[in-house]
Amino acid sequence: MALAKSADISRYLELVPLIMGAPRKYMWASYDSEADVLYINFKKPARATDSELTEDDVIIRYEGSEVIGLTVLHPATRPARELKSLGRKVAKRVA
C-alpha cells in the first residue's frame, strides 16, 4: 500500500522519537493480521531466554535482564486510547 496522503506520512513520522529512544536505536515491527498479533523487536538476532505475559495480554521478551521485544496480542480490537495507556503500564513494569 502506498503512502498517498501527507496525513499518512505524518503519522509515520510521529514514530521517529519512539525509534530514536529505542534501547539499541534499532527497532522493527511486524503485524500478523490473520492472528491479530503485533511483534515489536529491539534486537537482531533476538534470542529470548525468558518471557512474561502481562494481565493486559502483552508478552515481554527478555534476553537475560534486557527487554528485547514485545508481543501485543489482539491490538486490532483495542481502542487507540487503551493502547496508549497500555504502553505506560508496560513501561512502568520493565523500568
C-alpha positions in Angstrom: 0.0 0.0 0.0 1.4 3.4 -1.0 1.5 6.3 1.4 -0.5 8.6 -0.8 -1.6 11.2 1.7 0.6 13.6 3.6 -1.5 12.8 6.7 -0.4 9.2 6.3 3.2 10.2 6.1 3.0 12.5 9.1 1.5 9.7 11.2 4.6 7.5 10.5 6.9 10.4 11.2 5.4 10.6 14.7 7.2 7.3 15.3 10.7 8.9 14.9 11.1 9.9 18.5 10.0 6.5 19.7 12.5 4.8 17.4 15.3 7.2 18.4 14.5 6.3 22.1 14.6 2.5 21.5 17.0 0.7 23.7 19.5 0.0 20.9 18.4 2.7 18.4 17.2 -0.2 16.4 13.6 -1.3 16.2 11.3 -3.1 13.8 7.7 -4.3 14.0 5.6 -6.7 12.1 1.9 -7.3 12.3 0.2 -10.6 11.6 -3.3 -9.7 10.6 -4.5 -13.3 10.5 -3.6 -13.9 14.1 -4.0 -10.2 15.2 -0.6 -10.1 16.8 1.9 -7.2 16.7 5.6 -8.0 17.2 8.0 -5.2 18.2 11.7 -6.1 18.3 14.6 -4.2 19.7 17.5 -6.6 18.9 18.5 -8.7 16.0 19.2 -11.5 16.2 16.9 -11.9 19.2 17.1 -15.0 21.3 14.7 -14.7 24.2 15.7 -16.5 27.4 12.5 -15.7 29.2 9.2 -14.0 28.7 6.4 -12.6 30.8 2.7 -12.4 29.9 1.1 -9.3 31.5 -2.5 -9.1 32.5 -3.0 -6.8 29.5 -2.0 -9.5 27.0 1.4 -8.2 26.2 4.3 -10.7 26.2 7.5 -9.0 27.3 10.5 -10.9 25.9 13.9 -10.9 27.7 17.4 -12.0 26.9 18.8 -12.1 30.4 17.6 -9.0 32.1 17.3 -7.0 28.8 14.0 -6.4 27.2 14.5 -7.5 23.5 10.9 -7.4 22.3 7.2 -7.1 22.9 4.3 -9.1 21.5 1.0 -7.4 21.6 -2.0 -9.8 21.4 -5.2 -8.7 19.6 -4.2 -5.0 19.0 -6.8 -4.5 16.3 -9.6 -4.9 18.7 -8.3 -2.4 21.2 -9.2 1.3 21.0 -6.2 3.7 20.5 -6.6 5.2 24.0 -6.3 1.7 25.5 -3.1 1.1 23.6 -1.6 4.4 24.8 -2.4 3.6 28.4 -1.1 0.0 27.9 2.2 1.5 26.8 2.6 3.4 30.0 1.7 0.3 32.1 4.2 -1.9 30.3 6.9 0.8 30.5 6.5 1.0 34.3 6.7 -2.7 34.6 10.1 -3.0 32.8 11.6 0.1 34.3 
